[in-house]
Amino acid sequence: MSNHEHQHVAADGLATDHAGRIRRRLLTDAEFDALPVVVGVETAATALGISRTPAYRLAKEGGCPCRVIRIAGTYLIAKADLARCLGRGSTVSPGDPAGSRS
């Protein structure tokens, strides 16, 4: 599932379709790279190019393309899994303990 196939993402994160219409703000590469090891559903939704409500519905119903971690009613997504869903390369730095779990 790649939201970037038919969109262009400008440096400010605004995604446009093939006709140049602004669709939704996505994370820039720099913003994505700066994310912590796990993120909330709203941040993952922004990265995936979907809105908040459908993202929470997918997380709750088990339809999210990324593995969802639920802790006391909070839904979290691992940055590495989000990167996989987006078709991005490794985003874990070598000194990061999560890097050893690839």
Backbone bond lengths (Angstrom), bond angles and torsions (degrees), N, CA, C in turn:
res aa  C-N    CA-C-N  psi(-1)  N-CA   C-N-CA  omega(-1)  CA-C   N-CA-C  phi
1 M - - - 1.460 - - 1.517 108.58 -
2 S 1.279 117.60 104.88 1.452 121.14 179.55 1.513 109.60 -121.87
3 N 1.319 115.76 119.71 1.458 121.27 179.87 1.517 111.67 -82.57
4 H 1.317 116.57 -7.09 1.449 119.88 -174.53 1.523 112.26 -93.87
5 E 1.345 118.32 0.31 1.453 120.89 -176.38 1.525 112.18 -62.78
6 H 1.313 118.15 -41.19 1.457 121.27 -176.18 1.524 111.69 -115.83
7 Q 1.318 116.47 18.56 1.451 120.14 -178.04 1.522 109.59 -125.57
8 H 1.304 114.60 151.75 1.459 121.46 170.90 1.515 106.67 -111.34
9 V 1.322 117.28 132.52 1.459 120.94 179.98 1.523 108.22 -109.35
10 A 1.320 115.78 117.99 1.458 121.49 179.30 1.526 109.78 -77.20
11 A 1.313 116.19 170.77 1.460 121.08 -179.55 1.524 112.23 -58.77
12 D 1.326 117.59 -28.01 1.462 120.23 -180.00 1.522 112.35 -85.14
13 G 1.332 117.56 1.30 1.457 121.54 176.74 1.513 114.98 88.21
14 L 1.329 118.19 1.22 1.459 119.21 178.74 1.522 109.42 -80.37
15 A 1.308 116.19 124.92 1.464 121.41 -179.13 1.517 109.00 -91.90
16 T 1.313 115.09 137.55 1.457 119.99 176.66 1.522 108.19 -124.15
17 D 1.325 116.32 150.43 1.453 119.89 177.16 1.523 109.36 -85.93
18 H 1.335 116.57 -174.56 1.469 120.94 -177.17 1.525 112.87 -61.84
19 A 1.320 118.14 -21.71 1.462 121.61 179.20 1.530 111.93 -92.02
20 G 1.332 116.95 1.15 1.455 120.43 178.03 1.526 114.51 86.49
21 R 1.333 117.30 6.12 1.466 119.93 179.13 1.524 110.11 -79.60
22 I 1.320 116.51 136.30 1.463 120.96 177.98 1.524 108.53 -72.21
23 R 1.324 116.51 128.28 1.458 121.92 -177.53 1.529 112.09 -105.18
24 R 1.299 117.50 -58.06 1.456 121.29 -174.98 1.514 107.61 -161.39
25 R 1.323 115.56 149.24 1.452 119.34 176.67 1.522 109.16 -78.52
26 L 1.323 117.26 126.05 1.455 123.44 176.60 1.519 109.04 -109.76
27 L 1.308 116.85 166.94 1.455 120.13 176.24 1.526 109.67 -74.61
28 T 1.309 115.93 137.71 1.462 119.76 173.25 1.528 107.51 -74.55
29 D 1.332 117.24 166.72 1.467 120.51 177.34 1.527 110.91 -58.50
30 A 1.325 116.65 -42.37 1.468 120.39 -179.27 1.526 110.90 -64.37
31 E 1.336 117.08 -41.02 1.470 120.50 178.15 1.526 110.55 -65.07
32 F 1.326 116.79 -42.44 1.460 119.76 179.54 1.526 110.26 -63.18
33 D 1.316 116.63 -45.95 1.466 120.97 -178.97 1.528 111.96 -61.67
34 A 1.332 117.85 -28.44 1.461 122.09 -178.60 1.533 113.15 -85.59
35 L 1.331 118.27 -3.35 1.461 120.43 -179.23 1.525 110.73 -64.74
36 P 1.337 116.74 150.39 1.469 119.77 174.64 1.535 110.34 -71.60
37 V 1.310 116.97 177.15 1.462 122.85 -176.20 1.528 111.89 -61.80
38 V 1.325 118.75 -34.98 1.463 122.58 174.33 1.522 108.53 -126.06
39 V 1.333 115.81 147.65 1.464 121.13 -179.46 1.520 109.62 -130.39
40 G 1.307 115.38 161.36 1.454 121.40 176.14 1.521 111.31 -79.57
41 V 1.315 114.84 170.31 1.464 121.11 -177.65 1.527 111.50 -61.79
42 E 1.324 118.06 -38.80 1.467 119.73 -178.29 1.524 111.74 -64.59
43 T 1.326 117.10 -40.23 1.463 120.09 177.76 1.520 110.44 -67.59
44 A 1.331 116.48 -42.78 1.466 120.17 177.34 1.524 110.39 -61.52
45 A 1.320 116.98 -39.62 1.468 120.92 178.84 1.526 110.42 -60.72
46 T 1.315 117.09 -43.46 1.465 120.78 178.35 1.526 110.28 -61.41
47 A 1.322 116.57 -43.64 1.469 120.48 179.40 1.523 111.10 -63.42
48 L 1.334 117.08 -37.45 1.464 122.01 -178.93 1.526 113.47 -81.65
49 G 1.339 116.27 -12.91 1.458 120.13 179.53 1.517 113.44 79.96
50 I 1.333 116.99 25.95 1.464 120.64 176.77 1.523 108.90 -118.58
51 S 1.316 116.67 163.17 1.462 119.22 -178.61 1.524 111.24 -84.98
52 R 1.306 114.47 167.67 1.460 123.64 -173.42 1.527 113.41 -58.81
53 T 1.320 118.25 -49.15 1.464 121.67 -174.22 1.526 112.17 -62.18
54 P 1.338 119.22 -50.42 1.465 118.19 177.36 1.530 112.54 -63.48
55 A 1.323 117.42 -32.60 1.466 120.17 179.34 1.525 110.92 -63.74
56 Y 1.335 116.97 -44.87 1.462 119.88 177.92 1.533 110.49 -65.69
57 R 1.315 117.26 -39.11 1.468 120.27 178.96 1.531 109.85 -61.91
58 L 1.336 117.56 -45.28 1.460 121.30 178.52 1.528 111.26 -62.18
59 A 1.328 116.55 -41.17 1.469 120.43 179.53 1.528 110.70 -63.73
60 K 1.322 117.00 -44.43 1.463 121.42 -178.22 1.523 112.40 -69.73
61 E 1.332 117.40 -35.79 1.463 121.49 -175.99 1.523 113.54 -91.42
62 G 1.336 116.71 -1.59 1.455 119.93 179.27 1.518 114.54 79.96
63 G 1.324 117.81 17.71 1.461 121.08 -178.76 1.513 114.24 -100.84
64 C 1.302 117.78 6.84 1.469 121.19 -178.97 1.526 109.19 -69.60
65 P 1.337 118.16 138.39 1.465 119.86 179.44 1.530 113.12 -69.29
66 C 1.330 116.52 -13.03 1.467 122.09 177.78 1.523 109.02 -108.56
67 R 1.324 116.39 153.40 1.455 120.36 176.04 1.524 108.48 -67.18
68 V 1.324 116.78 130.23 1.460 122.50 -178.64 1.524 108.66 -104.66
69 I 1.324 115.36 131.69 1.458 122.13 177.09 1.524 106.84 -103.73
70 R 1.332 117.14 123.57 1.467 120.09 -179.56 1.520 108.75 -108.93
71 I 1.313 115.57 123.46 1.463 122.48 177.87 1.513 107.65 -129.82
72 A 1.327 116.17 112.13 1.470 122.99 176.98 1.531 112.16 47.50
73 G 1.304 117.27 47.96 1.460 120.92 176.76 1.515 114.75 82.95
74 T 1.321 117.50 -0.74 1.459 121.77 177.54 1.525 108.16 -102.14
75 Y 1.323 116.10 132.91 1.457 121.87 179.61 1.521 109.27 -101.78
76 L 1.332 116.29 127.23 1.460 122.17 -179.44 1.519 109.65 -127.67
77 I 1.328 115.54 152.54 1.462 122.00 178.34 1.522 107.63 -129.56
78 A 1.324 116.54 132.02 1.463 121.14 177.64 1.526 109.42 -69.15
79 K 1.318 116.00 134.79 1.461 121.08 179.97 1.533 110.83 -57.96
80 A 1.327 117.60 -39.77 1.467 120.52 -179.57 1.523 111.02 -62.50
81 D 1.337 117.66 -38.79 1.460 120.59 178.99 1.530 110.57 -71.28
82 L 1.320 116.25 -37.49 1.464 120.73 176.12 1.530 110.02 -62.12
83 A 1.336 116.24 -42.17 1.467 120.73 177.65 1.531 110.51 -61.53
84 R 1.342 116.99 -40.38 1.460 121.27 177.81 1.525 110.91 -61.89
85 C 1.326 116.49 -44.28 1.468 121.18 179.90 1.527 111.58 -62.85
86 L 1.307 116.48 -31.79 1.460 121.47 -178.93 1.530 112.64 -89.28
87 G 1.332 116.25 -3.47 1.455 119.88 -179.87 1.510 113.14 73.46
88 R 1.319 116.22 25.34 1.463 120.93 178.66 1.518 109.57 -89.78
89 G 1.327 116.31 155.89 1.461 120.67 175.89 1.508 110.54 -71.28
90 S 1.297 117.17 -174.62 1.463 122.54 -179.44 1.516 110.29 -60.50
91 T 1.329 116.01 133.22 1.465 120.26 179.05 1.517 110.84 -117.48
92 V 1.340 117.30 12.18 1.450 121.50 -179.30 1.509 107.84 -97.10
93 S 1.321 117.02 126.78 1.450 120.37 179.99 1.532 109.67 -74.74
94 P 1.352 117.30 152.11 1.451 121.27 -175.31 1.531 114.24 -57.12
95 G 1.316 118.63 -32.03 1.461 121.81 -179.28 1.518 113.27 -81.10
96 D 1.317 117.48 -6.68 1.460 122.36 -177.73 1.517 109.78 -79.38
97 P 1.346 118.50 128.67 1.462 120.36 -179.44 1.537 112.34 -58.65
98 A 1.313 118.49 -26.95 1.465 121.10 179.56 1.527 110.75 -68.57
99 G 1.321 117.50 -19.76 1.456 121.36 -178.41 1.515 113.29 -65.64
100 S 1.311 117.51 -21.32 1.464 120.02 -178.27 1.517 112.46 -82.31
101 R 1.331 118.93 -5.17 1.464 122.37 -176.31 1.517 112.69 -101.25
102 S 1.295 120.63 21.71 1.471 121.97 -176.83 1.494 112.11 -73.56
